[in-house]
Amino acid sequence: MEEMKQKYDELGAYMEKMLEKPGPLMPVMQKAQDIFGFLSFEVQEFIAQKMNIPMVDVYGVATFYSQFALEPKGKHTIGVCMGTACYVKNSESVLNTMADDLQIMPGLTTADRLFTLESTRCIGCCGLAPAIMIDDQVYGRLKPDDVHGILRKYRDETPS
């Protein structure tokens, strides 16, 4: 409870400074996501009230830009490239295998909040197609059979 109050205080102090500048909404929302990890309905409401703007404006920005998350993200974010080079080399089956193993659909986070699975556009590793990125680590030339072993490394590093 005290931790949440500190987070709202930190965001409020940042907002005070930003309200003096033109176009403060995006930087405020980015800061809020840095502080809270995602933009919950309550955080969006707080921003709207403090900035004296309609909630629908905050929500509209949050849902328009893919950089904003409305749900908590996992400890590890998995981006499966669906760009042209990866797609023609069967990245869809890698994505489907990943979704089956994690038991979630792309765009969602596992119940234990260990993984968030995302279908992404080009990650700039076309020569390694099909490729995925987990956090900052790239894995390339993948086959669906590679998925379980890759995920196991991340599961094994996390204490139960």
Secondary structure as UniProt FT lines:
FT   HELIX           2..18
FT   TURN            19..20
FT   HELIX           25..36
FT   HELIX           41..51
FT   HELIX           55..64
FT   TURN            66..67
FT   STRAND          76..81
FT   HELIX           84..88
FT   TURN            89..90
FT   HELIX           91..102
FT   TURN            106..107
FT   TURN            111..112
FT   STRAND          115..120
FT   HELIX           126..128
FT   STRAND          132..134
FT   TURN            135..136
FT   STRAND          137..139
FT   HELIX           144..146
FT   HELIX           147..156
//
